């Protein structure tokens, strides 16, 4: 059974975010610590009571399980989004700051490369050609990329209408029992509003799921 497509899907690369941002020439979006703290407070207010990690609250419903999925290729997923009619309307880099007990510190701990895909909406690029060029460059960068760990959060309005899905590519720390586990990577796929994990083998060609 197909689900309605969520209007916006945001893909955040925390792992390899700096490398992606530099290679794709993503401009920075700098936010004040005060604004980030307001966002963190709002996140805590709307937190999912069943999921909390690293002293941070997570909102929405986990779509890949509350522990996420490890070792996933992301290139076919991006192709699935484009095939389903999503357009890249924004892409930028953003500093990531350490959060301790829900307080945002000024200690920078990385760079997030953020890609905003939407079914509708005006693109937010200084150069119009970036809307088409950046997805192609991203696919090139993801050709040999395996995400260590992926979390999916599905958010809805109070009336149940789906609003935004957020896909976070994050490091897999050695404290996780999955760290260093043998096994071939799988692929994250998107079909009819649903996310799937499918097997993948070297040399596999992309085939749309819709």
N, C-alpha and C positions, 0 to 999 in steps of 0.2 A: 504494500500500500504506500503510495507516494505521499509525502508531506508537502505543504506549501513551502516555497522557498523563503528563507529569511531575507529581509531586505539588504542587510549589511553583514559581511564576513570580514573580520579583521585578523590578519596573520602577523604575529609578533615573533621576530627572531631575536631572542635574548642570547642564545648560543650562536656564535659566529655573526652576531649583529653588527659589530664594528667592521668586520671584513666585508660583509654584504653592503653596508652603507658606503664604504670607501670605493668599492669596485663598481657600484652602480651610481655613484655620485649623488647620493641622497642628501638633500639639504637638511640642516638641523632644525628641530623645533625645540626651543629652550623654554622650559616652564619654571616659574618661581617655586621655591621650596614651599611657600605658603599655599600655592595652588595645588601642589602635589599632596600636601597634607589634607586639604579639603577633600580631595579625591579619595584619599585613604580613609578618611573619616566616613565618607559616604559609602565606601565599600564595606566598612565595618558595620554600618547601620543596616545594610541590606545583605549581610553575609549569609551564605548557605550554612546553616547550623551543623551540617554533617561533614563539612570540609574546611579544614584550616591547616595551613602548613607554614613553617618558618615564621610563626607569630603573625601571620597575615591572614586576613579573612578573604574568602573567595566567594564571589556572587554567582548567581545562575546555577544551572544544573550541569553536572559533569557529563559530557557526552562520550567520553572514552574511559569511563570509570574514574573513581576519585583518586586513583594513583597514576592516571595517564597511561600512555603506551610508549614503550621504548623501541628504539631502532626502526624508525619509519622514514622511508623516502617520501619527499614532498613534491617532486616535480609533476607526477601524474595528477596530484591533487590540484595544483595550480591550473593545469590544463583542463581539468574537470570544471573548475569554476568558470573559466573562459568559455568552455563549450556550453555551459548552462546559462550563459547570457550575462554573467557578471563582468563589470568593467572596473579597471583600476582607476579610482577617482582621487587617490592621494597616496603618497609614499614619502617617508621622511625618517630621519634618525632622531633618537631622543636619548639623553643620558639617563641611566638607571642608577638610583641612589639606594643605599642600604636602608632598610626599614627595621627598627628595633622596637618591639612591643608596640607596634602600630604607629610609631613616630618616625617620620621621614628625617633622616640625618642628611648632612651635606657631604657625606662620603660617597663619591662616585664609584660604583662597582661594575660598570659596564656600559654598553651602548645597545639600545634596542633599535632594530630596523623594522619599521612598521609599514604594512601594506594594507590599504583599505579598499576592499572590493564591494561594489554595490550594484544592484539591479537598476537603480535610478540615481539621479543626482549629478550635479555639475562637477567636472574635474577641477582639482585645485593644483594645477601645475603652471609654473611660469612659462614653460615651453610646451605648447599643445601636443607636440609629437611625443612627449614623455609618456602620455597615456598609453601609447602603443609600444614604444621602445622599451620602457622599463620592464613590462612583463616578459618580453622576449629575452632581455638581458638576465632577468631573474631566473628564467628557465635554464639558460646556459650555466648559471652559477650553481643551480641545483642538480645538474646532470649527474654528478658523482657525490652528491651530498646525502648523508644519512643523519637524520635528527636523533640525538641521544634520547630525548624524552619529549613527548608532546601531550599537552593538556588541552582539552576543549571545554569551553564554558558556553552554555546556551541560555541567553537571557530573554525574558518576556515582559510585556507590560502587565499591569495589574489585572487586565481583562483576559490575560492568557495569550494575547497576540505576540508572536515572536518578533523580537526587535533586532538583536545583534548576536551573532556567534563570534567568539574570540578563540583563535587557535594560537597557543603559546608554545614555541619551540625553546626548550630550556636545557641546561646541562643536566647530566645524570651524575650525581655525586657518589663517591665510593662508599658512603654509608648506606646507599640503596642496595638491597640484595640482588638487584638486577645488574649492577655494575660489573662489567667484565664477563657477563654471561655469554656463552657461545651461542651461535645461531645466526641464520641468514636474516637480513632485514626484510620487512614487509613494506607495503605501500599504503598510504592513506588515500582513500578515494572518496568521491562525493557523487551521489546519484539520487536525483529526485528529492533533494532536501535531506537525505540521510548520509551519514558518514560510515564508511566501511574500512576494515583492515583486510587487505588481500595479500596473498603471497606474491613474491617478486623474484625474478631471476635475471642474471646479467644478460644484456642484449635484448631484453623484452621491449617490444615496441608499444607505444601508447595506443590504446583503443578506447574511444569514448564509452562511458557507461550509460549514456542516455541515447 
